[in-house]
Amino acid sequence: MSRLTAMLGRLAAVLSVALAGCDDVERITRVDALVSNLRSRIVPMAAGGLPTEVHGAPFAGLSAGEVVARLRLPNGWPADIGFRAATPADASRLVLVFNPTTAPDGYALCRGVVPPTGAGGEKGFSALATFCESERPLVTGFLEAPNVRADAPEAFAAAMTRLFQQMLD
């Protein structure tokens, strides 16, 4: 990817977050990248589908499998990378915690210390996401999407993709 393409991608992501803040659609309030060159670590981890460990639910009645099926990596990442439910054998994985009542650091999430989660409703959710390599976090991000509705799966997918864009660029 050229420097110009990367810069334009970051600019587009920043603008989408800034514009989203204008109408209170979503806020990405934290991104902590602890390593560089994330692509070289995440692409091999995603062979056969990116292992994704889901805790809580963004909305009432939405299963972990339904959440995983809606996730997409941002443009610029290999289009054939999908997501799949993580298994205990997946040391390298994406950990998602929906509606956490506390926000532990990425190290805790990668070691399996998951915060309590609040109940999902029909509107609005928050998400804490950490890409883990064994017990080490690679990058962590936090999203608040107060106006995304349960009956708008495309809006949920778009909000999560924007979070991943901020985390992975």
C-alpha positions in Angstrom: 0.0 0.0 0.0 1.4 3.4 -0.9 1.9 6.1 1.7 -0.6 8.3 -0.1 -3.2 5.5 0.0 -2.5 4.9 3.7 -2.8 8.6 4.5 -6.0 8.9 2.5 -7.5 5.9 4.4 -6.6 7.5 7.7 -8.0 10.8 6.7 -11.3 9.1 5.6 -11.5 7.3 8.9 -10.9 10.4 10.9 -13.5 12.3 8.9 -16.1 9.6 9.3 -15.5 9.6 13.1 -15.6 13.4 13.2 -18.8 13.5 11.2 -20.3 10.7 13.2 -19.7 12.8 16.3 -21.8 15.6 14.8 -25.0 13.6 14.9 -24.0 11.4 17.9 -24.0 8.2 15.8 -20.8 6.8 17.2 -17.6 7.7 19.1 -14.3 5.8 19.0 -12.9 7.0 22.3 -9.7 5.0 22.6 -7.2 3.2 20.4 -4.0 1.9 21.9 -1.7 0.3 19.3 1.1 -1.5 21.2 3.0 -2.8 18.2 3.7 -1.7 14.6 3.1 -3.6 11.4 -0.2 -5.1 12.5 -0.9 -6.5 9.0 2.0 -8.9 9.2 0.7 -10.3 12.5 -3.1 -10.3 11.9 -3.2 -11.8 8.3 -1.5 -15.1 9.4 -3.7 -15.2 12.4 -6.7 -15.0 10.1 -6.0 -18.2 8.1 -9.3 -20.0 8.0 -11.1 -17.0 9.5 -10.1 -14.5 12.2 -10.7 -16.3 15.5 -13.2 -14.0 17.4 -14.1 -14.4 21.0 -17.4 -12.6 21.8 -18.5 -11.7 25.4 -21.9 -10.1 25.9 -24.1 -8.9 23.1 -24.5 -5.5 21.5 -28.3 -6.0 21.4 -30.8 -8.2 23.2 -31.2 -11.6 21.6 -28.2 -11.3 19.3 -26.0 -14.4 19.5 -22.2 -14.5 19.3 -22.5 -16.3 16.0 -24.7 -13.6 14.6 -22.2 -11.0 15.7 -19.3 -12.8 14.1 -21.3 -13.1 10.8 -21.8 -9.4 10.6 -18.1 -8.4 11.1 -15.9 -7.1 8.3 -12.4 -5.8 8.1 -11.9 -2.4 6.6 -11.1 -1.7 2.9 -7.5 -2.3 2.1 -7.4 -5.6 4.0 -7.7 -8.9 2.1 -11.3 -9.3 1.1 -11.2 -13.0 1.7 -10.5 -12.7 5.5 -13.7 -13.6 7.4 -14.4 -14.0 11.1 -15.1 -17.2 13.0 -15.9 -18.1 16.5 -12.7 -18.6 18.6 -11.9 -21.8 20.3 -9.8 -22.3 23.5 -7.0 -23.5 21.2 -6.8 -20.0 19.5 -4.1 -18.2 21.4 -4.1 -15.4 18.7 -7.5 -14.0 18.4 -9.8 -10.9 18.4 -11.6 -10.5 21.8 -14.8 -8.4 21.7 -16.7 -7.4 24.8 -20.0 -5.7 24.2 -21.5 -3.3 26.8 -18.7 -3.8 29.3 -19.4 -2.3 32.7 -15.6 -1.7 33.3 -12.8 -1.3 30.8 -9.8 -3.5 31.6 -6.6 -3.1 29.6 -5.8 -5.3 26.6 -3.4 -7.4 28.7 -6.2 -8.5 31.0 -8.5 -9.4 28.0 -5.7 -11.4 26.3 -5.2 -13.4 29.6 -8.9 -14.2 29.7 -10.0 -11.6 32.3 -13.2 -10.4 30.9 -15.2 -7.6 32.5 -18.9 -8.0 33.4 -21.2 -7.0 30.6 -24.4 -5.0 30.7 -27.6 -6.2 28.9 -28.0 -5.2 25.3 -31.2 -3.4 24.4 -32.9 -2.4 21.2 -30.7 0.7 20.7 -27.1 1.6 21.4 -24.1 -0.4 22.3 -20.5 -0.1 23.3 -17.6 -2.4 22.3 -14.2 -3.1 23.6 -12.0 -4.9 21.1 -8.5 -6.3 21.4 -6.4 -8.2 18.9 -4.3 -10.7 21.0 -1.2 -12.6 20.1 -1.1 -15.2 22.8 -1.4 -13.2 26.1 -0.1 -10.0 24.5 -2.4 -7.3 23.1 -1.5 -5.9 19.7 -4.1 -3.1 19.6 -7.1 -2.2 21.7 -10.0 0.1 20.8 -13.3 1.2 22.4 -16.5 2.2 20.5 -19.7 3.8 21.7 -22.6 3.8 19.3 -25.6 5.2 21.2 -28.0 5.5 18.2 -27.3 2.2 16.3 -30.4 0.1 16.5 -30.8 -3.7 16.7 -33.0 -3.7 13.6 -30.2 -2.1 11.5 -27.5 -4.8 11.0 -25.8 -2.8 8.3 -25.3 0.1 10.8 -23.8 -2.3 13.4 -21.4 -3.8 10.8 -20.4 -0.3 9.6 -19.7 0.9 13.2 -17.6 -2.1 13.9 -15.7 -1.8 10.6 -14.9 1.9 11.5 -13.6 0.8 14.8 -11.3 -1.8 13.1 -10.2 0.9 10.6 -9.0 3.1 13.5 -7.4 0.2 15.2 -5.6 -1.3 12.2 -4.4 1.8 10.3 
